[in-house]
Amino acid sequence: MEYQVVTPSDAKYPKKLKKRLGADCPAKLYYNGPLEFLDHFTLATIASDKPTGAGIRAFWDLLYAIWDYEMNHISGWYSVIETEMFHKALFTGFSHRRTEKYHSFITLFSAKGLVKESYDDFLLYRFYPPFDKFLTRDEYFRRAKDGELLMLSVVKPDEGRQLRKNIVERNFLACALSDLVYIPWAPKGSKTYTLAKKVVQAKIPVFTVDRELLIENKVNEWDPDFDRLYRLGIPGYNRKTLKPVLEQMGAKLYVYKEPIIDMTHHISPADKNASDNKMIQYELPEVKKIMVKEPVQHNLFKKKKYSKK
């Protein structure tokens, strides 16, 4: 894959990394695609694998709030929950692509070097057959072809392995590049739980699912993994309480614009000149009500008259 390099001395180096990490920000950031994606409101999704059913239901409930906003999504897109967010971000752009460009931006953060990484390989490590034939696959490759995906890496370009230290660094930098971090699932002892503690220490805004949301999903036994996130000071939100937070932090609601249909090719040249090439509004002719005559004879059979003898 072709790539470019940006350093802290460059004007287009991500400002969030400089502000949050200072002298500890990466000396080199390798990328392919529009780096300005990071200037949009950015949401990082980081989650451990093998979540509970209640956790997945709560995650999907919050998606109904997140879908309404125009934002850049960033992650390694590896775990089950992360890939669900990945699918939705692609589908959001796919559903309006015929009338508008897209309103979801996607940043792929790789733990490999960009010489060894490719858009095909990025999917191969995450979606094994037959799950590689997902609905938005064509949209993914369309965006890749048209330069509408951003690929990032901080490891050496010729590194072809996903080393644990690179994965840990990648996940934290994804959080540092975001305006808000979403951690819906982080069991004890996982890399995600360790990351959650580090994100809180770095004072990066972070949230998880609401406790009441889990109760509504009929959780019979309370999962202590959610309590651990709450004890770290990470707030929990539902779809109603999350929206004010997103707007307060700068996320903008997506406003869908109805497609403008050009009908000028149906107007005659004379009418075009008369209207200065503008649409002509035609008045529909008055429609008269159809008169329906009532049947004259209501009874099909007449009653016979019998004479008395």
C-alpha positions in Angstrom: 0.0 0.0 0.0 1.2 3.5 -0.8 1.5 5.8 2.2 2.5 9.2 3.4 4.3 10.3 6.6 3.4 13.2 8.9 5.5 14.3 11.9 4.7 16.6 14.8 6.4 19.5 13.1 4.0 19.4 10.2 0.9 21.6 10.2 -1.5 18.8 9.4 -0.3 16.6 12.2 -3.4 15.7 14.4 -3.8 18.5 17.0 -5.5 16.1 19.4 -2.4 14.0 19.7 -0.2 17.1 20.4 -2.6 18.4 23.0 -3.1 15.2 24.9 0.3 13.5 24.6 2.7 16.4 24.2 6.2 15.2 23.8 5.0 11.6 24.0 3.1 11.7 20.7 4.4 9.4 17.9 7.4 10.8 16.0 5.9 9.4 12.8 2.3 8.8 11.7 1.9 6.8 8.6 -1.4 7.2 6.6 -3.2 6.6 3.4 -6.3 8.6 2.6 -7.8 11.9 3.7 -6.1 12.8 7.0 -8.6 15.6 7.4 -11.1 12.9 8.6 -9.5 13.4 12.0 -10.7 17.0 12.0 -14.3 15.9 12.2 -15.9 14.9 15.5 -14.4 11.5 16.1 -15.7 8.5 18.1 -13.5 5.6 19.0 -15.1 2.3 19.7 -12.9 -0.2 21.7 -14.4 -3.4 23.0 -13.2 -6.9 24.0 -14.4 -9.9 22.2 -17.0 -12.5 23.4 -19.5 -10.0 24.9 -22.6 -11.2 26.7 -26.0 -11.1 25.0 -27.1 -8.2 27.4 -24.0 -6.3 26.4 -24.8 -6.6 22.7 -28.4 -5.5 23.2 -27.3 -2.5 25.2 -24.7 -1.7 22.5 -27.3 -1.7 19.8 -29.6 0.5 21.8 -26.9 3.2 21.9 -26.3 2.9 18.2 -29.8 4.4 17.6 -28.5 7.6 19.1 -25.0 7.5 17.4 -26.5 6.9 13.9 -28.1 10.4 13.9 -24.8 12.3 14.0 -22.2 13.0 11.4 -18.9 11.8 12.7 -15.6 10.0 12.0 -15.4 6.5 13.4 -12.0 5.1 14.4 -10.9 1.7 15.7 -8.9 -1.4 14.9 -12.3 -2.9 13.9 -11.4 -6.3 15.2 -13.8 -7.6 17.9 -17.4 -8.5 17.4 -18.8 -5.2 18.7 -16.2 -3.2 16.8 -17.1 -4.8 13.6 -20.8 -4.2 14.2 -20.0 -0.5 14.5 -17.9 -0.8 11.4 -20.8 -2.3 9.4 -23.2 0.4 10.5 -20.7 3.2 9.7 -20.4 1.8 6.1 -24.1 1.3 5.8 -24.8 4.8 6.9 -22.9 6.2 4.0 -24.2 3.5 1.7 -27.8 4.3 2.3 -27.5 7.9 1.1 -24.7 7.5 -1.5 -27.0 7.9 -4.5 -28.0 11.4 -3.4 -25.1 12.6 -1.3 -21.5 11.6 -0.8 -21.6 10.2 2.7 -22.0 11.5 6.3 -20.0 8.8 8.1 -16.2 8.9 7.9 -14.2 5.7 8.7 -10.6 5.5 9.9 -8.9 2.1 9.9 -6.1 1.9 12.5 -3.8 -0.9 11.6 -1.3 -2.7 13.9 0.8 -3.6 10.9 3.0 -1.5 8.6 1.4 0.0 5.6 3.8 -1.6 3.2 2.4 -5.0 4.3 -1.2 -3.8 4.9 -3.8 -3.6 2.2 -7.6 -3.1 2.2 -8.1 -6.8 1.3 -5.8 -8.0 4.1 -7.5 -5.7 6.6 -10.8 -7.5 6.0 -9.2 -11.0 5.8 -8.0 -10.9 9.4 -11.4 -9.9 10.6 -14.0 -11.6 8.3 -13.3 -15.2 7.5 -15.4 -17.0 4.9 -18.4 -17.2 4.7 -18.7 -14.1 6.8 -16.6 -12.1 4.4 -19.6 -11.6 2.1 -21.2 -9.0 4.3 -23.8 -6.6 2.9 -21.6 -3.4 2.8 -18.5 -5.1 1.3 -19.0 -3.4 -2.0 -19.3 0.0 -0.3 -16.1 -0.7 1.6 -14.1 -1.3 -1.6 -15.8 1.6 -3.4 -14.6 3.9 -0.6 -11.2 2.4 -0.8 -11.0 2.9 -4.5 -12.3 6.5 -4.4 -10.0 7.5 -1.5 -12.8 7.7 1.0 -11.2 5.6 3.7 -8.3 6.7 6.0 -5.8 4.1 7.0 -3.4 4.9 9.9 -0.4 3.1 11.4 2.5 4.0 13.8 4.6 0.9 13.3 7.4 0.5 10.8 6.0 0.2 7.3 7.6 -3.2 6.6 6.2 -4.8 9.8 3.9 -7.6 8.7 2.9 -9.0 12.1 0.4 -7.7 14.6 2.5 -7.6 17.7 0.8 -7.2 21.1 2.7 -4.1 21.9 1.6 -2.5 18.6 -2.0 -3.5 19.2 -1.9 -1.9 22.7 -0.3 1.3 21.4 -2.7 1.4 18.4 -5.8 1.2 20.7 -4.6 4.0 23.0 -3.7 6.3 20.1 -7.1 5.7 18.6 -8.6 7.0 21.9 -6.2 9.9 21.9 -7.3 10.9 18.4 -11.0 10.9 19.3 -13.3 13.4 20.9 -15.1 10.6 22.7 -14.4 7.0 23.5 -17.1 4.2 23.6 -16.1 1.1 25.6 -19.2 -1.1 25.8 -17.5 -4.2 27.0 -14.2 -4.7 29.0 -13.9 -7.9 31.1 -11.3 -8.0 33.9 -7.8 -8.9 32.7 -8.4 -7.9 29.1 -6.4 -5.4 27.1 -9.6 -3.3 26.9 -10.0 -3.0 30.6 -6.4 -2.0 31.0 -6.9 0.5 28.2 -10.1 1.9 30.0 -8.0 2.7 33.1 -5.4 4.4 31.0 -8.0 6.5 29.1 -9.5 7.6 32.4 -6.0 8.6 33.7 -5.4 10.5 30.5 -8.7 12.4 31.1 -10.0 11.4 27.7 -13.9 11.5 27.6 -15.2 8.0 27.7 -18.6 6.3 28.3 -20.2 2.9 28.4 -23.7 1.5 28.5 -26.2 2.6 31.2 -26.9 0.3 34.1 -30.6 0.8 33.8 -30.4 -0.2 30.1 -29.0 -3.6 31.1 -31.8 -4.0 33.6 -34.4 -3.2 30.9 -32.8 -6.0 28.8 -33.8 -8.5 31.5 -30.3 -9.3 32.9 -31.0 -12.1 35.3 -27.5 -12.1 36.9 -25.6 -8.9 37.2 -22.3 -8.9 35.2 -19.4 -7.6 37.4 -17.5 -6.5 34.3 -19.9 -3.5 33.9 -19.5 -2.6 37.6 -15.7 -2.5 37.1 -16.1 0.2 34.4 -18.5 2.2 36.6 -16.0 2.0 39.5 -13.4 3.5 37.2 -15.6 6.6 37.0 -16.8 5.8 33.4 -20.4 7.1 33.0 -23.1 5.0 31.4 -25.7 6.4 28.9 -28.8 5.2 27.1 -30.0 6.5 23.7 -31.8 9.5 25.4 -29.1 10.6 27.7 -26.3 10.1 25.2 -27.6 12.6 22.6 -27.2 15.7 24.8 -23.6 14.6 25.6 -22.7 14.2 21.9 -24.1 17.6 21.0 -22.4 19.3 24.0 -19.1 17.9 22.8 -19.6 19.2 19.3 -21.2 16.4 17.3 -23.7 17.7 14.7 -26.9 16.0 13.8 -27.0 14.8 10.2 -29.6 16.5 8.1 -30.8 14.4 5.2 -31.5 16.4 2.2 -34.1 15.1 -0.2 -32.7 14.6 -3.7 -33.5 17.3 -6.2 -34.9 15.8 -9.4 -34.2 17.7 -12.5 -37.3 17.6 -14.8 -36.2 20.3 -17.3 -35.6 17.6 -19.9 -39.4 17.1 -20.0 -40.1 20.7 -20.9 -40.3 21.8 -24.5 -37.7 24.3 -25.8 -40.3 27.1 -26.2 -41.3 26.6 -22.5 -37.7 26.6 -21.4 -37.1 30.0 -23.1 -40.3 31.4 -21.7 -39.4 30.3 -18.1 -35.7 31.1 -18.3 -34.9 27.5 -17.9 -36.8 27.2 -14.7 -39.2 24.6 -13.6 -42.8 25.3 -14.8 -45.6 24.6 -12.3 -48.6 23.1 -14.0 -52.0 23.3 -12.5 -54.0 20.1 -12.6 -57.3 20.4 -14.4 -60.4 20.4 -12.3 -61.8 17.0 -11.8 -65.5 16.7 -11.9 -67.2 14.3 -9.6 -68.5 11.2 -11.2 -72.3 11.1 -10.9 -73.5 7.7 -10.0 -77.3 7.1 -10.5 -79.1 5.2 -7.9 -80.9 2.1 -9.2 -84.5 2.8 -10.0 -85.7 -0.7 -9.2 -84.5 -1.7 -5.7 -86.3 -5.1 -5.7 -85.3 -7.6 -8.3 -88.4 -9.6 -7.7 -91.9 -8.3 -7.4 -94.1 -9.9 -4.8 -96.9 -12.0 -6.4 -100.4 -11.0 -5.6 -102.7 -13.9 -4.7 -106.4 -13.6 -5.2 -108.7 -14.7 -2.5 -111.2 -17.3 -3.4 
